[in-house]
Amino acid sequence: MYKFFFRLVFKRMDPEQAHYTAFRWIRLAARIPVLRTFVAAALAPRYKELRTEALGLRMHGPFGLAAGFDKNAVAIDGMAMLGFDHIEIGTVTGEPQPGNPKQRLFRLVADRALINRMGFNNEGSAAVAARLASRNPVFRTTVGVNIGKTKVVPEAEAAADYVKSTERLAAHADYLVVNVSSPNTPGLRNLQATESLRPLLTAVREAADRTVTSRRVPLLVKIAPDLADEDVDAVADLAVELGLDGIIATNTTIAREGLRSAPELVAETGGLSGAPLKERSLAVLSRLYARVGTRITLVGVGGVENAEDAWQRILAGATLVQGYSAFIYEGPFYARAIHKGLAARLAASPYATLAEAVGAETRKKAAL
């Protein structure tokens, strides 16, 4: 039904306008008590065997919504209603910014992919912090906050900008993510170099600890799939050295190899997400797990279209898995299908729990 609706309606709309239209419907449904109860019962059934502990947090399952869908923390209950076990909001910057000029979001339907050059359009960390502080949750869910650099802030002053957002948002976050891997903010990916990343992560960690003294706010870093293998290793080693809580692998890619969509679409600048990212994001995840093992939590994202993709991420080393682009193509039953498929795969596997399955395939390859 949704795929027919997508072809009939959403495919004919500007992608960004379609996003906001769907967003309004989700938010509206979450405001109506009887309707949200019915929707949650249909789309968010719970599987006890999928219960997950990660980052010191307990979650209904391992599958969450990646950053980028809800930039301003306006639809947390709506996305929980649709079955996502955790919702990562943002990317949020120190100051509000409109993002890049439109058109800035493109569907590559033939590739089941998206290209975006949104440019961190958001209301800024002060406004998002105020919204989170006043939130009255309807559904219990884990909320991550993804922070990035304000575009006009020079690279040399990036740490101070991230610290500003941390001081405003840490108290309202179940976990924090430092985003240094979007291709749509000039100079941002330069911060992935360990000589820049070390002082940045140290400053954010100190700010989080200074701001929230009643608990430790888990801190993760999100990296690009375009890093060379040796740079992936360097980030992994740095994360362990600094006592980071996790790494999210991966953000969007600037690569365009093997795409089938029209050349004029493929030529659009920005970050590519969706199915074409699957192979590289899985390879980066497996490499990270081989390097860090169970010392930090890994989150797998990029090309997660179905339960098999999510299962492969878990076997490669991900404790948590995220999706976004496939949600556009699969619709409201996306999370439900992944949960059902994961439960079936776990039952058919030799593993008693999801935790036992984490990294099993990567360990097996290392033993050969």
C-alpha positions in Angstrom: 0.0 0.0 0.0 2.7 2.5 1.0 4.8 1.8 -2.1 1.8 2.4 -4.3 1.2 5.7 -2.4 4.8 6.6 -2.7 4.7 6.2 -6.5 1.4 8.0 -6.8 2.0 10.9 -4.4 5.4 11.3 -2.8 7.5 10.5 -5.9 5.8 13.4 -7.7 6.5 15.9 -4.9 9.7 17.8 -4.2 11.6 15.5 -1.8 12.0 18.0 0.9 8.4 19.0 0.7 7.4 15.4 0.8 9.5 15.0 3.9 7.8 17.9 5.7 4.3 16.6 4.7 5.0 13.1 6.1 6.6 14.8 9.1 3.4 16.8 9.9 1.2 13.6 9.6 3.5 11.7 12.0 3.5 14.6 14.5 -0.3 14.9 14.2 -0.9 11.2 14.8 1.3 11.3 17.9 -0.8 14.1 19.4 -4.1 12.1 19.3 -4.2 9.7 22.2 -6.4 6.9 20.7 -4.8 7.1 17.3 -1.2 7.0 18.6 -2.1 4.0 20.8 -3.5 2.2 17.8 -0.5 3.1 15.5 2.0 2.0 18.2 0.2 -1.3 18.7 0.4 -2.0 15.0 3.8 -0.6 14.2 5.8 -1.0 17.4 5.2 -4.5 18.8 7.9 -5.4 21.3 10.1 -8.5 21.2 11.6 -9.5 24.6 14.4 -11.3 22.9 15.5 -8.0 21.1 15.9 -6.0 24.3 19.3 -4.3 24.2 21.7 -2.7 26.7 24.1 -0.2 25.2 25.9 2.9 26.4 24.6 2.1 29.9 21.1 2.4 28.6 18.3 -0.1 28.3 16.3 -0.1 25.0 13.4 -2.1 23.6 15.6 -3.2 20.7 18.7 -2.3 18.7 17.1 -0.4 15.9 16.9 3.4 15.8 16.4 6.4 13.6 19.6 8.0 12.4 20.2 11.8 12.7 18.9 14.0 10.0 15.2 13.1 10.0 14.2 15.1 13.1 16.7 17.9 13.2 14.9 20.0 15.8 13.5 17.4 18.2 9.8 18.0 17.2 8.7 14.4 16.5 10.4 12.2 19.1 7.1 10.6 20.2 6.0 10.3 16.6 9.1 8.3 15.6 8.9 6.2 18.8 5.2 5.5 17.8 6.5 4.1 14.5 8.7 1.6 16.3 12.2 3.1 16.4 14.0 2.0 19.6 16.0 5.1 19.8 15.8 8.4 18.1 18.9 10.5 17.3 17.9 14.1 16.7 20.0 16.7 14.9 22.4 17.6 13.6 22.1 20.6 15.9 24.6 23.5 15.6 25.6 26.1 18.1 23.7 28.8 16.3 20.5 28.6 14.2 21.1 28.4 10.4 19.0 28.0 7.3 21.2 25.5 5.6 22.1 25.5 1.9 19.9 26.9 -0.8 17.1 24.7 -2.2 16.9 22.3 -4.0 19.1 20.4 -1.7 17.5 16.9 -1.4 17.3 14.5 -4.3 15.8 11.0 -4.6 17.7 8.4 -6.7 14.8 5.9 -6.9 16.6 3.5 -9.2 19.4 3.2 -6.6 17.1 3.4 -3.5 19.2 6.3 -2.4 19.2 9.9 -1.5 21.6 12.8 -2.1 21.4 15.6 0.3 23.3 18.9 0.8 21.0 20.2 3.5 23.9 22.0 5.3 22.8 21.4 8.9 19.6 23.4 8.7 18.3 23.7 12.2 17.0 26.1 14.9 20.2 26.0 16.9 21.2 24.4 20.2 19.4 27.0 22.5 16.0 26.4 20.8 16.4 22.6 20.7 17.5 22.5 24.3 14.5 24.5 25.4 12.2 22.1 23.4 13.8 19.0 25.0 13.6 20.6 28.5 9.8 21.2 28.1 9.1 17.8 26.5 6.5 15.6 28.2 7.2 12.2 26.7 4.3 9.9 25.7 6.5 6.9 24.7 9.6 5.8 26.6 12.5 5.9 24.2 16.2 6.7 24.1 17.1 10.2 22.7 20.5 10.8 21.2 21.6 14.4 20.3 23.9 14.8 17.3 25.9 18.1 17.3 27.8 19.7 14.5 29.7 22.9 13.6 28.0 26.1 12.8 28.9 26.9 9.2 30.2 30.5 9.8 32.4 29.4 12.7 36.0 29.0 11.5 37.6 25.6 11.7 40.0 26.9 14.4 37.1 27.8 16.6 35.1 24.6 16.1 35.8 23.2 19.5 34.2 26.2 21.2 31.2 25.9 19.0 30.7 22.2 19.9 31.3 23.0 23.6 28.5 25.6 23.4 26.1 23.0 22.1 27.2 20.5 24.6 26.6 22.8 27.5 23.1 23.5 26.3 22.1 20.0 25.3 24.0 17.4 27.4 21.5 17.5 30.3 18.7 16.5 27.9 20.6 13.8 26.0 20.7 10.1 26.7 23.8 10.2 24.6 25.7 12.8 22.6 27.2 12.4 19.1 30.0 14.6 17.7 29.4 14.8 13.9 32.6 15.6 12.1 31.7 13.7 8.9 29.0 15.5 7.0 30.3 16.5 3.5 28.0 19.6 3.4 29.7 21.9 5.9 33.0 23.3 4.4 36.0 22.0 6.3 34.0 19.8 8.7 35.6 16.5 7.6 39.0 18.0 8.3 38.1 17.6 11.9 38.3 13.8 11.5 42.1 14.0 11.4 43.3 12.8 14.8 45.3 15.9 15.5 42.1 17.9 15.3 39.7 15.3 16.6 41.6 14.7 19.9 41.3 18.2 21.3 37.7 18.5 20.0 36.5 15.3 21.7 38.4 16.1 24.8 36.7 19.5 25.0 33.3 18.1 24.5 33.9 15.3 27.0 35.0 17.9 29.6 32.0 20.1 28.9 29.5 17.2 29.2 31.0 16.2 32.5 31.1 19.8 33.8 27.5 20.4 32.7 25.9 17.1 33.9 27.3 15.9 37.3 24.6 13.5 38.2 25.5 10.9 35.5 27.9 10.3 32.7 26.5 11.3 29.3 27.8 8.8 26.8 29.8 10.4 24.0 30.2 9.0 20.4 31.7 10.2 17.2 30.2 9.7 13.8 32.7 9.1 10.9 32.6 9.1 7.2 32.7 6.0 4.9 35.2 7.8 2.8 38.0 7.6 5.3 41.0 5.5 4.3 41.4 2.2 6.2 44.4 3.6 8.1 42.4 6.6 9.1 39.5 4.4 10.4 42.1 2.6 12.5 43.4 5.9 13.8 40.0 7.0 14.9 39.3 3.7 16.5 42.6 3.9 18.5 41.8 7.5 19.5 38.3 6.6 20.7 39.8 3.9 22.9 42.6 6.2 24.1 40.1 8.9 25.1 37.6 6.6 26.7 34.9 7.4 24.2 31.7 5.4 24.5 31.1 4.7 20.9 31.6 5.2 17.1 28.8 5.6 14.6 29.7 4.1 11.2 28.9 5.7 8.9 27.7 9.0 7.6 26.9 9.7 3.9 29.5 9.3 1.1 30.8 11.6 -1.6 31.5 8.5 -3.8 29.2 7.9 -6.8 30.4 4.6 -8.3 28.0 2.1 -9.7 24.9 4.2 -9.6 22.0 3.6 -12.1 20.1 6.8 -11.8 20.0 9.6 -14.4 23.5 11.3 -14.8 22.1 14.7 -13.9 21.0 13.3 -10.5 24.2 11.4 -9.9 26.1 14.6 -10.6 24.4 16.5 -7.8 26.8 17.5 -5.0 26.2 16.3 -1.4 26.2 13.2 0.6 24.9 10.0 -0.8 22.9 7.7 1.5 20.9 4.5 1.1 21.5 1.2 -0.6 24.8 2.1 -2.4 26.4 2.8 0.9 25.7 -0.7 2.2 29.0 -2.4 1.3 31.4 0.3 2.4 29.6 1.1 5.7 29.6 -2.6 6.6 33.3 -2.9 5.8 34.1 0.1 8.0 32.0 -1.3 10.8 33.7 -4.7 10.6 37.2 -3.0 10.6 36.3 -1.0 13.6 35.1 -4.0 15.6 38.3 -5.9 14.6 40.2 -3.0 16.1 38.2 -2.2 19.3 36.3 -5.3 20.0 33.9 -4.8 22.9 35.8 -1.9 24.5 33.4 0.6 22.9 29.9 0.5 21.4 29.6 0.5 17.7 26.5 1.8 15.8 26.0 0.5 12.3 24.2 2.8 9.8 24.2 3.2 6.0 22.2 1.1 3.5 20.2 -0.7 6.2 17.1 -1.5 4.1 15.8 -4.6 5.8 16.2 -7.1 8.6 19.0 -9.0 6.8 21.0 -5.8 6.5 20.5 -5.1 10.2 21.5 -8.6 11.1 24.6 -8.4 9.1 25.5 -5.2 11.0 25.1 -7.0 14.3 27.2 -9.9 13.2 29.9 -7.4 12.0 30.0 -5.8 15.4 27.2 -3.3 15.8 25.3 -3.3 19.2 23.0 -0.7 17.8 21.8 -0.2 14.2 20.2 2.9 12.6 18.2 3.6 9.4 16.9 6.7 7.6 17.0 6.6 3.8 15.2 3.3 3.5 12.4 4.7 5.7 11.6 7.0 2.8 11.1 4.1 0.5 9.7 1.5 2.9 7.3 3.7 4.8 5.7 3.3 8.2 6.1 -0.5 8.5 9.9 -0.2 8.1 10.9 -0.6 11.8 8.2 -3.3 12.4 9.6 -5.4 9.5 13.2 -5.1 10.8 12.2 -6.1 14.3 10.2 -9.1 13.1 13.0 -10.2 10.8 15.7 -9.7 13.5 13.7 -11.8 16.0 13.3 -14.6 13.4 17.0 -14.5 12.5 18.0 -14.6 16.2 15.7 -17.6 16.8 17.3 -19.5 13.8 20.8 -18.6 14.8 23.2 -20.4 17.3 23.1 -17.4 19.6 21.0 -17.2 22.7 20.9 -13.4 22.7 21.6 -10.5 20.4 24.6 -9.6 22.6 26.2 -13.0 21.7 25.7 -12.3 18.0 27.4 -8.9 18.1 30.7 -9.2 16.2 30.4 -13.0 15.7 31.1 -12.9 11.9 34.0 -10.6 12.3 35.5 -12.8 15.1 35.0 -15.8 12.9 36.9 -14.2 10.0 39.7 -13.2 12.3 40.1 -16.8 13.5 40.5 -18.2 10.0 
